[in-house]
Amino acid sequence: MLENLKKSLEESPIVKKGDYDYFVHPVTDGIPAMHPEVLKEIVDVIKNKVDLSDIDKIVCVEAMGIHLATALSIETEIPFVVIRKREYGLLGEVPVFQKTGYSEQNLYINFLNPSEKIIIIDDVVSTGGTLIAIIKALKTIGVDIKDVIAIVEKYDGKELVEKETGIKVLTLAKLDIIDSKAVVELTIEE
């Protein structure tokens, strides 16, 4: 399982953003074209590895978590909420400052309530900046974070998130860039 994901990751173009090696993939960037079999593999593995029986909401981050949350929501019939890059000024809106290896911005959390059981799904964890910021903010809201899933793990972001938040991060694939090529090791199946 996950052969399509692994193959597509290994074929990813690599671009430089300053000193940062950035891989371009449909799961993380929306380009090149996303093939349905890759999303299906991802959803099937999550459904088999994560207990979704009492989850109230799936939570994702705009923009590249949306297609992952949508696919998982359709398959599980669990509603999802998007942490947005736009402020709406709604009652109870929680701002979150996010800093990654290549950007900084504010994110905004809406429509999550204390004690709701959630899972977080994100496309990639590399520096850990996004997940650390949103997990800390979600803890202040009082939601019950059952699982955190990042499809791709790169660099040491997963370990940083776990150290900073005390929450384990499940990843499906670990990606390294060696000589401008993506090298992939599957993780969640082992």
MOHUKA-V730865 format. One record per residue. N is the residue number from 0. RES is the residue in one small letter. PSI is psi in whole degrees, -180 to 180 (NA if undefined). D_FIRST is the distance of its C-alpha to the first C-alpha in whole Angstrom. Layout:
n->N res->RES psi->PSI d_first->D_FIRST
n->N res->RES psi->PSI d_first->D_FIRST
//
This chain:
n->0 res->m psi->157 d_first->0
n->1 res->l psi->15 d_first->4
n->2 res->e psi->-40 d_first->5
n->3 res->n psi->-41 d_first->8
n->4 res->l psi->-49 d_first->9
n->5 res->k psi->-47 d_first->9
n->6 res->k psi->-45 d_first->11
n->7 res->s psi->-36 d_first->13
n->8 res->l psi->-42 d_first->14
n->9 res->e psi->-20 d_first->15
n->10 res->e psi->4 d_first->18
n->11 res->s psi->134 d_first->19
n->12 res->p psi->148 d_first->23
n->13 res->i psi->130 d_first->25
n->14 res->v psi->154 d_first->28
n->15 res->k psi->133 d_first->30
n->16 res->k psi->89 d_first->32
n->17 res->g psi->-123 d_first->35
n->18 res->d psi->1 d_first->33
n->19 res->y psi->123 d_first->30
n->20 res->d psi->117 d_first->27
n->21 res->y psi->124 d_first->25
n->22 res->f psi->144 d_first->22
n->23 res->v psi->118 d_first->22
n->24 res->h psi->150 d_first->19
n->25 res->p psi->-34 d_first->18
n->26 res->v psi->-38 d_first->17
n->27 res->t psi->-16 d_first->20
n->28 res->d psi->-13 d_first->22
n->29 res->g psi->1 d_first->22
n->30 res->i psi->154 d_first->22
n->31 res->p psi->-167 d_first->22
n->32 res->a psi->138 d_first->20
n->33 res->m psi->126 d_first->17
n->34 res->h psi->131 d_first->15
n->35 res->p psi->-32 d_first->14
n->36 res->e psi->-27 d_first->11
n->37 res->v psi->-47 d_first->10
n->38 res->l psi->-41 d_first->12
n->39 res->k psi->-44 d_first->11
n->40 res->e psi->-47 d_first->7
n->41 res->i psi->-50 d_first->9
n->42 res->v psi->-43 d_first->11
n->43 res->d psi->-43 d_first->9
n->44 res->v psi->-44 d_first->8
n->45 res->i psi->-46 d_first->12
n->46 res->k psi->-33 d_first->13
n->47 res->n psi->-25 d_first->11
n->48 res->k psi->-17 d_first->13
n->49 res->v psi->133 d_first->16
n->50 res->d psi->108 d_first->19
n->51 res->l psi->8 d_first->20
n->52 res->s psi->-30 d_first->23
n->53 res->d psi->27 d_first->26
n->54 res->i psi->131 d_first->25
n->55 res->d psi->-39 d_first->27
n->56 res->k psi->148 d_first->26
n->57 res->i psi->134 d_first->23
n->58 res->v psi->133 d_first->25
n->59 res->c psi->170 d_first->24
n->60 res->v psi->135 d_first->26
n->61 res->e psi->142 d_first->27
n->62 res->a psi->-27 d_first->26
n->63 res->m psi->-1 d_first->22
n->64 res->g psi->-14 d_first->21
n->65 res->i psi->-47 d_first->23
n->66 res->h psi->-32 d_first->20
n->67 res->l psi->-47 d_first->17
n->68 res->a psi->-39 d_first->20
n->69 res->t psi->-50 d_first->21
n->70 res->a psi->-44 d_first->18
n->71 res->l psi->-39 d_first->17
n->72 res->s psi->-43 d_first->21
n->73 res->i psi->-43 d_first->21
n->74 res->e psi->-30 d_first->18
n->75 res->t psi->-14 d_first->20
n->76 res->e psi->27 d_first->23
n->77 res->i psi->128 d_first->24
n->78 res->p psi->158 d_first->26
n->79 res->f psi->156 d_first->25
n->80 res->v psi->140 d_first->28
n->81 res->v psi->126 d_first->28
n->82 res->i psi->118 d_first->30
n->83 res->r psi->161 d_first->32
n->84 res->k psi->-4 d_first->34
n->85 res->r psi->136 d_first->37
n->86 res->e psi->133 d_first->39
n->87 res->y psi->-21 d_first->40
n->88 res->g psi->23 d_first->43
n->89 res->l psi->154 d_first->42
n->90 res->l psi->127 d_first->43
n->91 res->g psi->3 d_first->41
n->92 res->e psi->134 d_first->39
n->93 res->v psi->117 d_first->38
n->94 res->p psi->147 d_first->38
n->95 res->v psi->127 d_first->36
n->96 res->f psi->126 d_first->36
n->97 res->q psi->132 d_first->33
n->98 res->k psi->126 d_first->33
n->99 res->t psi->-171 d_first->30
n->100 res->g psi->-14 d_first->31
n->101 res->y psi->4 d_first->32
n->102 res->s psi->165 d_first->33
n->103 res->e psi->141 d_first->35
n->104 res->q psi->169 d_first->36
n->105 res->n psi->144 d_first->36
n->106 res->l psi->161 d_first->34
n->107 res->y psi->130 d_first->35
n->108 res->i psi->130 d_first->34
n->109 res->n psi->155 d_first->35
n->110 res->f psi->35 d_first->35
n->111 res->l psi->139 d_first->33
n->112 res->n psi->151 d_first->35
n->113 res->p psi->142 d_first->36
n->114 res->s psi->-5 d_first->34
n->115 res->e psi->139 d_first->31
n->116 res->k psi->123 d_first->28
n->117 res->i psi->161 d_first->26
n->118 res->i psi->150 d_first->22
n->119 res->i psi->132 d_first->22
n->120 res->i psi->132 d_first->19
n->121 res->d psi->160 d_first->20
n->122 res->d psi->-46 d_first->18
n->123 res->v psi->145 d_first->19
n->124 res->v psi->115 d_first->21
n->125 res->s psi->-59 d_first->23
n->126 res->t psi->-20 d_first->27
n->127 res->g psi->-8 d_first->26
n->128 res->g psi->-46 d_first->29
n->129 res->t psi->-52 d_first->28
n->130 res->l psi->-40 d_first->26
n->131 res->i psi->-48 d_first->29
n->132 res->a psi->-45 d_first->32
n->133 res->i psi->-36 d_first->30
n->134 res->i psi->-45 d_first->29
n->135 res->k psi->-42 d_first->33
n->136 res->a psi->-41 d_first->34
n->137 res->l psi->-35 d_first->32
n->138 res->k psi->-36 d_first->33
n->139 res->t psi->-29 d_first->37
n->140 res->i psi->-31 d_first->36
n->141 res->g psi->16 d_first->35
n->142 res->v psi->160 d_first->32
n->143 res->d psi->102 d_first->30
n->144 res->i psi->108 d_first->27
n->145 res->k psi->-41 d_first->24
n->146 res->d psi->150 d_first->21
n->147 res->v psi->126 d_first->21
n->148 res->i psi->127 d_first->17
n->149 res->a psi->129 d_first->17
n->150 res->i psi->-45 d_first->14
n->151 res->v psi->136 d_first->15
n->152 res->e psi->130 d_first->18
n->153 res->k psi->141 d_first->20
n->154 res->y psi->-147 d_first->23
n->155 res->d psi->21 d_first->25
n->156 res->g psi->-38 d_first->25
n->157 res->k psi->-48 d_first->22
n->158 res->e psi->-39 d_first->25
n->159 res->l psi->-42 d_first->28
n->160 res->v psi->-47 d_first->26
n->161 res->e psi->-41 d_first->26
n->162 res->k psi->-45 d_first->29
n->163 res->e psi->-29 d_first->31
n->164 res->t psi->-19 d_first->30
n->165 res->g psi->12 d_first->29
n->166 res->i psi->132 d_first->26
n->167 res->k psi->141 d_first->22
n->168 res->v psi->122 d_first->20
n->169 res->l psi->132 d_first->16
n->170 res->t psi->151 d_first->14
n->171 res->l psi->-34 d_first->11
n->172 res->a psi->140 d_first->12
n->173 res->k psi->127 d_first->15
n->174 res->l psi->137 d_first->17
n->175 res->d psi->151 d_first->20
n->176 res->i psi->116 d_first->22
n->177 res->i psi->123 d_first->24
n->178 res->d psi->47 d_first->27
n->179 res->s psi->27 d_first->26
n->180 res->k psi->144 d_first->22
n->181 res->a psi->127 d_first->19
n->182 res->v psi->129 d_first->17
n->183 res->v psi->137 d_first->14
n->184 res->e psi->127 d_first->13
n->185 res->l psi->142 d_first->10
n->186 res->t psi->-46 d_first->11
n->187 res->i psi->-24 d_first->11
n->188 res->e psi->-18 d_first->8
n->189 res->e psi->NA d_first->11
//
